[in-house]
């Protein structure tokens, strides 16, 4: 089954750690009511359900191995067949190989691939000051977007946590590994004329309206907002 047709917003998000993908995804998902689909979230949901698919995924996850292409493709194909994707989707973490990118073309039409980037040291500065609410997932930065209350979420007062992999040396390694993995994907979509590049050094509060304007002007974003009160945070 090919998932296409009608006015939809079907995009893939690419970007290294610290680029701000999560903020972009949250904004467009909430404003246009299209699901933000992360392969990591799908894997965790299938594992928690104890499904056959989840058991197969867990065999690799528990060993710290990458889930094979065919299994990842099966998981994403199943997720994109659900009713909530009728207006589109925002894919995050997929595709991560050329095999996955070509497979995606067989069952879904992608309108654009958004590549959000920042220099390594900007990523280090952002992530080393990042704290997250474990309850609602809201992300804070102690330098640029601090919580109003001392290390507690503004929305639900839950104590904020810092990820163990947000140490500067670890961030630099994650950044390097990201490009080792995703450079072929970035070039693949550039060659297909689908890549839209966004330098998020200017900050998401400026870059998101710029991307939204670009998507509208290119005729990619045609669906009306389902909410008009969505803020960038």
Helices and strands as residue ranges (DSSP letters): E 9-14, H 21-32, E 35-38, H 39-49, H 52-61, H 69-80, G 83-85, E 88-92, H 98-107, E 112-117, H 120-127, E 130-133, E 139-141, E 160-161, H 168-191, E 195-199, G 200-202, H 204-217
